[in-house]
Amino acid sequence: MTPRPLGSDERRLAGRVQRRWPLVSAVGALGLALLLGAVIAGRGGRLSIDTEWMAELVEHRAPFWQVPALVMNFVGGGWFGVFAVPVGIGVALLLARKPWATLYFVAASVASAGVVQLLKQLFGRARPEDILVVSDYGSFPSGHVANAATIAVALGVILRRSWVWAAGVVYTLLMIASRTYLGAHWLTDTLGGVLVGAGVAVVLWAPFALRLLAERHQRENLTQAARDS
């Protein structure tokens, strides 16, 4: 069977993504993250939704919930979450012979972490007083949640499987729950993390869109050829 080439319609779609998606996504997700940070700063770093949510969580804290929250704290941040997890996923993509997917994923992870640190320095929001873990400077946005959202969106774009998207959503929601439960972040910090992580992943998808699509088609053609042989 002759390998199917990348169709003209698919090339046009990827071309439109490359030309238009960065502006749309940047104004959307990243722009909203900046707006949210500005609103929080304008309110003196305190919003009623944050204080009410935190008070509810503190009231219902228990050892049973603290253990999984601490596990998520380790998995999503520090040397393990920032370096080991992205590197491990990158190595797995390389072993799967997806070099462009690897480059895209690593670039998105690095860029997401960089934007988070930039916004932390820009807004300098104080963390909740009822924090149960040691954290770095700046509460907005949540780096753990941004990292989770970046992984979820990037792998969803690369693998294009419904279960990958579903697993990514669950992972991100669990990270939001753990960060607020531990008092490491206000609820709006985690929302900012989602906007940054997803926004960066989509923005960087644009310049890689055509190459990722071609790489996927190449893998599909090789698989089909192996089945026909």
N, C-alpha and C positions, 0 to 999 in steps of 0.2 A: 504493500500500500504506500502510495506517495505521501510524504508528510504534508499536512495542510499548512500553507503559508498564512501569515498574519493577514487577515482580510482588510480591505480598504476601509470598511465601516469601523472596524476595531481600531485602525490607525487614526481615523478621524476623531473617534471618541477619546483616545489617549491624547491626541493633539489638543483637543478642547480642554481636557483636564490640565495639561501642561500650561496652557495659556491663561485660563480663567480661574482655576481652582485656588491658586495661592492667594489671590486678592480676596475672593469670597470667604475662604476659610479664615484668613487672617483678620478680616474685619469682623467676622462672626465670632468664632471661639476665643481667639486671643484678644480681640477688641473687648469682648464681654468680660474677660478676666481682668483687663486693665480697668474697665468701668466698675466692676465689683470691688476691686481694690481701692479705687478712688472713693466709692460710696462708703466703704468701711472706714477709711481714713477720715472722711468728712464727718462721720458719726463718732469720732474719738476712739475707734477700734472696737466699739461695742454695738451689737445689734440685738434686738429682743429675741429673735429666733435663735441666736447663738446661746444666749444666757439661759433661755428656757429649755433648750435641748440639753445643754450641759447639766443643768440642775436635775433634769429627769434621769440622765444617765448616772450621775453621782449617787442619786437616791437608790438606784437599783444595782449598784455594783456588788459583785459576788465572786469568790474564787473560781467558781465554775466558768464564768465568762472571761475572767482575767487571763487564764492560761492560753486559750486560742487567740486572744487579742495580742498577747506578748509574742506568740508565734508569728502572727502577721506583721508585727513590728519588726521582727528580725528578718523575715522574708522580703519585706518591701523596702528596707532601707539599710543604711550602713554599708560596709564593704560587700556584704552578701547581695543586697538588693540593687546597689548602684553598680557594682562591678561583676560579681559572680553570675548573677542571673542573666544580664544582657550578654556577657561573654559566652556563657553556656548556650544560650539560644543562638547566638551568632555562629558558634562552632557547629551546632546541630544543623543550621542552615547550610553551612559550608559542606558538611559531610553529605548533605542531601543534594549537593551540586547546584546550589542557588547563590552564586556569588553576588548578583545584583540585589537579591533579597537581603543577603547578609549586610551589604554596604548600606542599604536603605535602613535596615533595622538599627544598626549601630549608630548611624547618623541621627536617626530620630531619638534614640536614647540619650545620646550626648547633648543634642540640642535641647531636649526637654529639661534635662538637669540644669543646663546653663540658663534657660529662661526662668526656671524656678528660683535659682539663686539671685538672678537679677531682680526679680520682683520682691524677693525677701528683703534685699538691701534697699529697694525703692520705697517700700511701704513700712517695713520695720514693725509689724504688728506684734504686740505682746501675746505670749501664749496663755492659755487658761491657768489659773492658780492651782487647780486640782489635778495637775499633771502627775502621772505615775511613772514616767520614763524620762531619761535624760535626752534632751533634744538640742539642736543647734539654734542659732539666732534666727528670728523671724518666723511668725506663725502662718502668714499668708504668702503664697499658697502652700498646700500640703505637697511636699516632695514625694512622699510614699504614694499618695493617690495619683499624682501626675505620672509617676513611673508606671503604676498599674494601668492607667488609661492609655499610655503610650504603647505598652506591650500589647494590650487588648486590641487597639486599633491597627497597629502595625502588623500583628500576626493575622488579624482578620483580613487585611488588604492582601497580604502575601498568600495565605492559604485558601481564602475564599470558601470557607466551610461554615455552615450555620452553627455547628456545635462549637467552633472556635469563637465565633462572636458571642454565643451564649455563655461559654466559659469565661470569656473576657469580661462580660458584664457582671457576672457573679463575683469574679475575683475583685473587680473594682469596687463593687458594693460592700464586699467583706472588708476591704481596706478602709473604706469610708467609716464603716461601723467600728473597726478596731481603733482608728486614729481618734475618733471622738470619744469612744469609751475610755481610752487611756488618758484622756484629757490633754493629748498632745496637740490637738487642733480644735478650733471652733468649727461648727458645721459649714459655715461659708468658706472656710479655708479649704475644705475638701471639695466643695463645688468649684472653687478656683483651680484646684489641682486637676479636676476632670477637664475643665476648659483648656488649660495649658497643655496637658498630656495629649488629649485628642486633637487639639488644634495643631500642635507641632507635628504630630504624626501625619495628619492630612496635608498640611502645607508641604512637607518634605516628600509626600507621595507624588506630588505633581511632577517634579523633574525626573522622577524614576518611573513614571507610569508606563511609558512605552517600553522601556527595557524590562520591567517586571512582567508586562504582558507577553513580550516576545520570549522571555525566559520560561514562562509558564507554558506557552505553546510548544516550545522546544522539548520540554519534559513530557508533555502529553504526546507529542509525535514519537518520541523515543519509546514511550510505554506502549503505544499502539503498534509500533514496528516490532517490538519484542513479542507482543501477542500474536501478530500475523506470521512471524517467522516459524 
